[in-house]
């Protein structure tokens, strides 16, 4: 059976508030728990009108309190901003609250523009220059394998628990795959960012994997998906996605376009070329069409799991998309 999980960016659709977006995240998390999805990840972003979660660790605590069995995690924490020890403390706290349910996924992107990154990091954003060392430190802190000459060696990591968060590397290039392989971590490739050579990165990750913290490689492909009941509905949803892609290409800091905005938008030749270039990053259609493409992609990646990101011009349509996927993949619902 294919494992399906959720990546949620807490999107703010035009005409809605951040409070609406957060409420929609909580509703989706409960639904995903009931439908049988494996994990629910929250992404970290800063300074963007389209998404409103700058602190996944806070929202995950809330989600954990209203769900029962689904794993919860960060997809991901943008580690260049932070002290690895502090991140370890935060996720050990989540692990203590929700044992054997916590994933700690990390990435090196700023989750916003560089000016915002400098503001978040009080002018000290390192642009990933020491990311490799940060990830190495984080894994050693979590697993209590720090070298004796490390400044944090011997420092008590609280809260003390009998379990540990599951560690993941997130990436959209060969850098993340190589680092995950070197450190023996699970790896999630962001196909929704880079749709063109992910299978080569996946193959490299498996071939170079060193069994340390994990006994074998474990790969997830993170995919942008919208599933609709009809092709007509799918086409309308895709128009709003197209508009969002154009906005991003032009550097416009706007909320997620609504279905009405997507339907009304007209494009010139340049925008049409841009849309055609970006569409491979999305899988949008009816359950039959989407399922076929997802199975093909899973085979290409030899992925152990698929992580589904759905950003639509309607919160109702987003919920329905995850319902249709759960039915198509015959996920085991909570009893």
NORMO-V11094 format. One record per residue. N is the residue number from 0. SS is DSSP state (~ for helix, > for strand, _ for the rest). OMEGA is omega in whole degrees, 0 to 359 (none if undefined). BURIAL is # if it has 24 or more other ideal C-beta (glycine too) atoms within 12 Angstrom, else .. Layout:
# NORMO-V11094
n=N ss=SS omega=OMEGA burial=BURIAL
n=N ss=SS omega=OMEGA burial=BURIAL
This chain:
# NORMO-V11094
n=0 ss=_ omega=178 burial=.
n=1 ss=_ omega=175 burial=#
n=2 ss=> omega=177 burial=#
n=3 ss=> omega=177 burial=#
n=4 ss=> omega=185 burial=#
n=5 ss=> omega=167 burial=#
n=6 ss=> omega=184 burial=#
n=7 ss=> omega=177 burial=#
n=8 ss=_ omega=184 burial=#
n=9 ss=_ omega=183 burial=#
n=10 ss=> omega=176 burial=#
n=11 ss=_ omega=181 burial=#
n=12 ss=> omega=180 burial=#
n=13 ss=_ omega=182 burial=#
n=14 ss=_ omega=180 burial=.
n=15 ss=_ omega=181 burial=#
n=16 ss=_ omega=174 burial=.
n=17 ss=~ omega=177 burial=.
n=18 ss=~ omega=176 burial=.
n=19 ss=~ omega=182 burial=.
n=20 ss=~ omega=179 burial=#
n=21 ss=~ omega=177 burial=#
n=22 ss=~ omega=179 burial=.
n=23 ss=~ omega=176 burial=#
n=24 ss=~ omega=180 burial=#
n=25 ss=~ omega=178 burial=#
n=26 ss=~ omega=180 burial=#
n=27 ss=~ omega=180 burial=#
n=28 ss=~ omega=178 burial=#
n=29 ss=~ omega=179 burial=#
n=30 ss=~ omega=180 burial=#
n=31 ss=~ omega=177 burial=#
n=32 ss=~ omega=181 burial=#
n=33 ss=~ omega=186 burial=#
n=34 ss=~ omega=178 burial=#
n=35 ss=_ omega=174 burial=#
n=36 ss=_ omega=187 burial=#
n=37 ss=_ omega=183 burial=#
n=38 ss=> omega=179 burial=#
n=39 ss=> omega=183 burial=#
n=40 ss=> omega=174 burial=#
n=41 ss=> omega=181 burial=#
n=42 ss=_ omega=177 burial=#
n=43 ss=_ omega=176 burial=#
n=44 ss=_ omega=182 burial=#
n=45 ss=_ omega=170 burial=#
n=46 ss=_ omega=182 burial=.
n=47 ss=_ omega=180 burial=#
n=48 ss=_ omega=186 burial=#
n=49 ss=_ omega=182 burial=#
n=50 ss=> omega=191 burial=#
n=51 ss=_ omega=176 burial=#
n=52 ss=_ omega=176 burial=#
n=53 ss=_ omega=185 burial=#
n=54 ss=_ omega=182 burial=#
n=55 ss=~ omega=184 burial=#
n=56 ss=~ omega=179 burial=#
n=57 ss=~ omega=182 burial=.
n=58 ss=~ omega=179 burial=#
n=59 ss=~ omega=177 burial=#
n=60 ss=~ omega=178 burial=#
n=61 ss=~ omega=181 burial=#
n=62 ss=~ omega=179 burial=#
n=63 ss=~ omega=182 burial=#
n=64 ss=~ omega=183 burial=.
n=65 ss=~ omega=177 burial=#
n=66 ss=_ omega=187 burial=#
n=67 ss=_ omega=190 burial=.
n=68 ss=_ omega=185 burial=#
n=69 ss=_ omega=175 burial=#
n=70 ss=> omega=184 burial=#
n=71 ss=> omega=182 burial=#
n=72 ss=> omega=180 burial=#
n=73 ss=> omega=179 burial=#
n=74 ss=> omega=3 burial=#
n=75 ss=> omega=170 burial=#
n=76 ss=> omega=180 burial=#
n=77 ss=> omega=194 burial=#
n=78 ss=~ omega=180 burial=#
n=79 ss=~ omega=178 burial=#
n=80 ss=~ omega=203 burial=#
n=81 ss=_ omega=169 burial=#
n=82 ss=_ omega=177 burial=.
n=83 ss=~ omega=180 burial=#
n=84 ss=~ omega=180 burial=#
n=85 ss=~ omega=177 burial=.
n=86 ss=~ omega=177 burial=#
n=87 ss=~ omega=178 burial=#
n=88 ss=~ omega=181 burial=#
n=89 ss=~ omega=185 burial=#
n=90 ss=~ omega=169 burial=#
n=91 ss=~ omega=175 burial=#
n=92 ss=~ omega=177 burial=#
n=93 ss=~ omega=179 burial=#
n=94 ss=~ omega=178 burial=#
n=95 ss=~ omega=180 burial=#
n=96 ss=~ omega=185 burial=#
n=97 ss=_ omega=188 burial=#
n=98 ss=_ omega=177 burial=.
n=99 ss=_ omega=179 burial=.
n=100 ss=_ omega=191 burial=#
n=101 ss=> omega=174 burial=#
n=102 ss=> omega=175 burial=#
n=103 ss=> omega=178 burial=#
n=104 ss=> omega=182 burial=#
n=105 ss=> omega=176 burial=#
n=106 ss=> omega=183 burial=#
n=107 ss=_ omega=179 burial=#
n=108 ss=_ omega=180 burial=#
n=109 ss=_ omega=183 burial=#
n=110 ss=_ omega=182 burial=#
n=111 ss=_ omega=180 burial=#
n=112 ss=_ omega=187 burial=.
n=113 ss=~ omega=177 burial=.
n=114 ss=~ omega=176 burial=.
n=115 ss=~ omega=179 burial=.
n=116 ss=~ omega=178 burial=#
n=117 ss=~ omega=177 burial=.
n=118 ss=~ omega=180 burial=.
n=119 ss=~ omega=184 burial=#
n=120 ss=_ omega=180 burial=#
n=121 ss=_ omega=177 burial=.
n=122 ss=_ omega=186 burial=.
n=123 ss=_ omega=179 burial=.
n=124 ss=_ omega=188 burial=#
n=125 ss=_ omega=178 burial=#
n=126 ss=_ omega=177 burial=.
n=127 ss=_ omega=184 burial=#
n=128 ss=_ omega=181 burial=.
n=129 ss=_ omega=185 burial=.
n=130 ss=~ omega=181 burial=#
n=131 ss=~ omega=179 burial=#
n=132 ss=~ omega=178 burial=.
n=133 ss=~ omega=180 burial=#
n=134 ss=~ omega=177 burial=#
n=135 ss=~ omega=178 burial=#
n=136 ss=~ omega=182 burial=#
n=137 ss=~ omega=180 burial=#
n=138 ss=~ omega=180 burial=#
n=139 ss=~ omega=178 burial=#
n=140 ss=~ omega=181 burial=#
n=141 ss=~ omega=185 burial=#
n=142 ss=~ omega=177 burial=#
n=143 ss=_ omega=179 burial=.
n=144 ss=_ omega=179 burial=.
n=145 ss=_ omega=174 burial=.
n=146 ss=_ omega=186 burial=.
n=147 ss=_ omega=181 burial=.
n=148 ss=_ omega=179 burial=.
n=149 ss=_ omega=184 burial=.
n=150 ss=_ omega=180 burial=.
n=151 ss=_ omega=180 burial=#
n=152 ss=_ omega=178 burial=.
n=153 ss=_ omega=177 burial=.
n=154 ss=_ omega=183 burial=.
n=155 ss=_ omega=177 burial=.
n=156 ss=_ omega=181 burial=#
n=157 ss=_ omega=355 burial=.
n=158 ss=_ omega=177 burial=.
n=159 ss=_ omega=179 burial=.
n=160 ss=_ omega=178 burial=#
n=161 ss=_ omega=180 burial=.
n=162 ss=_ omega=181 burial=.
n=163 ss=_ omega=173 burial=#
n=164 ss=_ omega=175 burial=#
n=165 ss=> omega=185 burial=#
n=166 ss=> omega=180 burial=#
n=167 ss=> omega=167 burial=#
n=168 ss=> omega=176 burial=#
n=169 ss=> omega=179 burial=#
n=170 ss=> omega=177 burial=#
n=171 ss=_ omega=180 burial=#
n=172 ss=_ omega=180 burial=#
n=173 ss=~ omega=179 burial=#
n=174 ss=~ omega=181 burial=#
n=175 ss=~ omega=179 burial=#
n=176 ss=~ omega=180 burial=#
n=177 ss=~ omega=180 burial=#
n=178 ss=~ omega=177 burial=#
n=179 ss=~ omega=179 burial=#
n=180 ss=~ omega=182 burial=#
n=181 ss=~ omega=184 burial=#
n=182 ss=~ omega=179 burial=#
n=183 ss=_ omega=181 burial=#
n=184 ss=_ omega=168 burial=#
n=185 ss=> omega=185 burial=#
n=186 ss=> omega=175 burial=#
n=187 ss=> omega=180 burial=#
n=188 ss=> omega=183 burial=#
n=189 ss=> omega=176 burial=#
n=190 ss=_ omega=181 burial=#
n=191 ss=_ omega=174 burial=#
n=192 ss=_ omega=183 burial=#
n=193 ss=_ omega=185 burial=#
n=194 ss=_ omega=195 burial=#
n=195 ss=_ omega=180 burial=.
n=196 ss=_ omega=182 burial=.
n=197 ss=~ omega=181 burial=#
n=198 ss=~ omega=176 burial=#
n=199 ss=~ omega=176 burial=.
n=200 ss=~ omega=179 burial=#
n=201 ss=~ omega=179 burial=#
n=202 ss=~ omega=178 burial=#
n=203 ss=~ omega=179 burial=#
n=204 ss=~ omega=181 burial=#
n=205 ss=~ omega=183 burial=#
n=206 ss=~ omega=184 burial=.
n=207 ss=~ omega=186 burial=.
n=208 ss=_ omega=177 burial=#
n=209 ss=_ omega=182 burial=.
n=210 ss=_ omega=177 burial=.
n=211 ss=_ omega=179 burial=.
n=212 ss=_ omega=174 burial=#
n=213 ss=_ omega=183 burial=#
n=214 ss=_ omega=182 burial=.
n=215 ss=_ omega=178 burial=.
n=216 ss=_ omega=176 burial=#
n=217 ss=_ omega=187 burial=#
n=218 ss=> omega=172 burial=#
n=219 ss=> omega=174 burial=#
n=220 ss=> omega=180 burial=#
n=221 ss=> omega=193 burial=#
n=222 ss=> omega=174 burial=#
n=223 ss=> omega=185 burial=#
n=224 ss=> omega=165 burial=#
n=225 ss=> omega=181 burial=#
n=226 ss=> omega=183 burial=#
n=227 ss=> omega=182 burial=#
n=228 ss=_ omega=182 burial=.
n=229 ss=_ omega=177 burial=.
n=230 ss=~ omega=179 burial=.
n=231 ss=~ omega=178 burial=.
n=232 ss=~ omega=180 burial=#
n=233 ss=~ omega=180 burial=#
n=234 ss=~ omega=178 burial=.
n=235 ss=~ omega=179 burial=#
n=236 ss=~ omega=181 burial=#
n=237 ss=~ omega=179 burial=#
n=238 ss=~ omega=177 burial=#
n=239 ss=~ omega=176 burial=#
n=240 ss=~ omega=178 burial=#
n=241 ss=~ omega=180 burial=#
n=242 ss=~ omega=177 burial=#
n=243 ss=~ omega=179 burial=#
n=244 ss=~ omega=179 burial=#
n=245 ss=~ omega=179 burial=#
n=246 ss=~ omega=180 burial=#
n=247 ss=~ omega=180 burial=#
n=248 ss=~ omega=179 burial=.
n=249 ss=_ omega=177 burial=.
n=250 ss=_ omega=181 burial=.
n=251 ss=_ omega=179 burial=.
n=252 ss=_ omega=185 burial=.
n=253 ss=_ omega=173 burial=#
n=254 ss=_ omega=175 burial=#
n=255 ss=> omega=180 burial=#
n=256 ss=_ omega=175 burial=#
n=257 ss=_ omega=177 burial=#
n=258 ss=~ omega=181 burial=#
n=259 ss=~ omega=178 burial=.
n=260 ss=~ omega=179 burial=#
n=261 ss=~ omega=181 burial=#
n=262 ss=~ omega=185 burial=.
n=263 ss=~ omega=187 burial=.
n=264 ss=_ omega=173 burial=#
n=265 ss=_ omega=187 burial=.
n=266 ss=_ omega=170 burial=.
n=267 ss=_ omega=183 burial=.
n=268 ss=~ omega=181 burial=.
n=269 ss=~ omega=180 burial=.
n=270 ss=~ omega=179 burial=.
n=271 ss=~ omega=177 burial=.
n=272 ss=~ omega=179 burial=.
n=273 ss=~ omega=179 burial=.
n=274 ss=~ omega=179 burial=#
n=275 ss=~ omega=180 burial=.
n=276 ss=~ omega=186 burial=.
n=277 ss=~ omega=187 burial=#
n=278 ss=~ omega=177 burial=.
n=279 ss=~ omega=179 burial=.
n=280 ss=~ omega=184 burial=#
n=281 ss=> omega=172 burial=#
n=282 ss=> omega=186 burial=#
n=283 ss=> omega=180 burial=#
n=284 ss=> omega=177 burial=#
n=285 ss=> omega=181 burial=#
n=286 ss=~ omega=182 burial=#
n=287 ss=~ omega=182 burial=.
n=288 ss=~ omega=181 burial=#
n=289 ss=~ omega=181 burial=#
n=290 ss=~ omega=179 burial=#
n=291 ss=~ omega=181 burial=.
n=292 ss=~ omega=178 burial=#
n=293 ss=~ omega=177 burial=#
n=294 ss=~ omega=177 burial=.
n=295 ss=~ omega=180 burial=.
n=296 ss=~ omega=178 burial=#
n=297 ss=~ omega=177 burial=#
n=298 ss=~ omega=179 burial=.
n=299 ss=~ omega=182 burial=#
n=300 ss=~ omega=192 burial=#
n=301 ss=_ omega=187 burial=#
n=302 ss=_ omega=175 burial=#
n=303 ss=_ omega=188 burial=#
n=304 ss=> omega=174 burial=#
n=305 ss=> omega=177 burial=#
n=306 ss=> omega=191 burial=#
n=307 ss=> omega=172 burial=#
n=308 ss=> omega=178 burial=#
n=309 ss=_ omega=174 burial=#
n=310 ss=_ omega=185 burial=#
n=311 ss=_ omega=179 burial=#
n=312 ss=_ omega=181 burial=#
n=313 ss=_ omega=177 burial=#
n=314 ss=~ omega=178 burial=#
n=315 ss=~ omega=180 burial=#
n=316 ss=~ omega=178 burial=#
n=317 ss=~ omega=177 burial=#
n=318 ss=~ omega=182 burial=#
n=319 ss=~ omega=179 burial=#
n=320 ss=~ omega=180 burial=#
n=321 ss=~ omega=175 burial=#
n=322 ss=~ omega=181 burial=#
n=323 ss=~ omega=178 burial=#
n=324 ss=~ omega=179 burial=#
n=325 ss=~ omega=178 burial=#
n=326 ss=~ omega=183 burial=.
n=327 ss=~ omega=181 burial=#
n=328 ss=_ omega=176 burial=#
n=329 ss=_ omega=176 burial=.
n=330 ss=_ omega=182 burial=#
n=331 ss=_ omega=181 burial=.
n=332 ss=_ omega=175 burial=.
n=333 ss=_ omega=181 burial=.
n=334 ss=_ omega=none burial=.
